[in-house]
Amino acid sequence: MKTIKILMSDDKVDDKLKNSFKDFKQEFRNNNVICELGAISDNKIKSVIHDRWLISADSCFNVPSTDILARGQYSEIKKTPNKPPFEKWWNESTDIISME
């Protein structure tokens, strides 16, 4: 793995997240992995996104939200042939570090 891109809503971006991500990014950089975190501010895009995905060049998995896991609810990570338009959304996002 050479690059990790994380995409999220801008609603959850605050200084605590930014600082945590800076540490996360540096830790991976020490292992030659580039990490980026983009925030979506466009309400039209946010309104069509519900699920969470783990996407690689070869596979796509639908994963439960962290809220579900934190509540201890049962859920599954499922492989799916469907891929969301991640690159389109990514190109519309803003790097959270630049949101200062």
C-alpha positions in Angstrom: 0.0 0.0 0.0 1.4 3.3 -1.0 -1.5 5.7 -0.6 -4.5 6.0 1.8 -7.2 8.4 1.0 -10.0 9.0 3.6 -13.1 11.0 2.6 -15.6 12.3 5.1 -18.2 15.1 5.6 -16.9 18.5 6.7 -19.4 18.4 9.6 -17.1 16.4 11.8 -13.9 18.4 11.1 -12.5 20.2 14.1 -9.1 20.9 15.6 -9.0 17.6 17.5 -9.5 15.6 14.3 -6.9 17.7 12.4 -4.3 17.2 15.1 -5.0 13.4 15.3 -4.8 13.1 11.5 -1.5 15.0 11.4 -0.1 12.4 13.8 -1.7 9.5 11.8 -0.3 11.0 8.6 3.2 11.3 10.1 3.2 7.7 11.4 2.4 6.4 7.9 4.8 8.7 6.3 7.5 7.1 8.4 6.6 3.9 6.5 6.6 5.6 3.1 2.8 5.6 2.9 1.0 8.8 1.8 -2.2 9.6 3.8 -4.7 12.2 2.8 -8.0 13.2 4.3 -10.6 15.1 2.3 -13.7 16.7 3.6 -16.9 17.1 1.5 -18.8 20.3 2.0 -21.2 20.1 -0.9 -24.6 19.2 0.5 -25.7 17.6 -2.8 -22.9 15.1 -2.6 -23.3 14.5 1.2 -27.0 13.8 0.6 -26.3 10.9 -1.7 -23.7 9.2 0.5 -24.9 6.8 3.2 -22.7 3.8 3.4 -19.0 3.5 4.2 -16.5 1.7 1.9 -13.0 0.4 1.9 -11.8 0.6 -1.7 -8.7 -0.8 -3.3 -7.6 -1.2 -6.9 -9.0 -4.7 -6.9 -11.8 -4.8 -4.4 -14.5 -2.8 -2.7 -16.0 -3.6 0.7 -19.1 -2.1 2.3 -18.3 -1.5 6.0 -20.5 -0.6 9.0 -20.2 2.9 10.5 -18.1 3.4 13.6 -21.3 4.4 15.5 -22.7 0.9 14.9 -19.5 -0.7 16.2 -19.3 1.7 19.2 -22.8 0.7 20.2 -21.8 -3.0 20.0 -24.4 -3.7 17.3 -24.0 -6.7 15.0 -23.0 -5.8 11.5 -20.8 -7.2 8.7 -18.1 -6.1 6.3 -19.2 -7.3 2.9 -17.4 -7.4 -0.4 -19.4 -5.7 -3.1 -19.0 -5.5 -6.9 -20.4 -1.9 -6.7 -18.0 1.0 -6.4 -19.1 4.5 -5.5 -17.7 7.4 -7.6 -14.9 8.0 -5.1 -12.6 9.9 -7.4 -15.4 12.3 -8.4 -16.2 12.9 -4.7 -12.4 13.2 -3.9 -12.0 15.9 -6.6 -14.8 17.9 -5.0 -13.3 17.6 -1.4 -11.0 19.9 0.5 -7.9 18.7 2.3 -8.7 19.0 6.1 -5.2 20.4 6.9 -5.8 23.3 4.5 -9.2 24.1 6.2 -7.4 26.1 9.0 
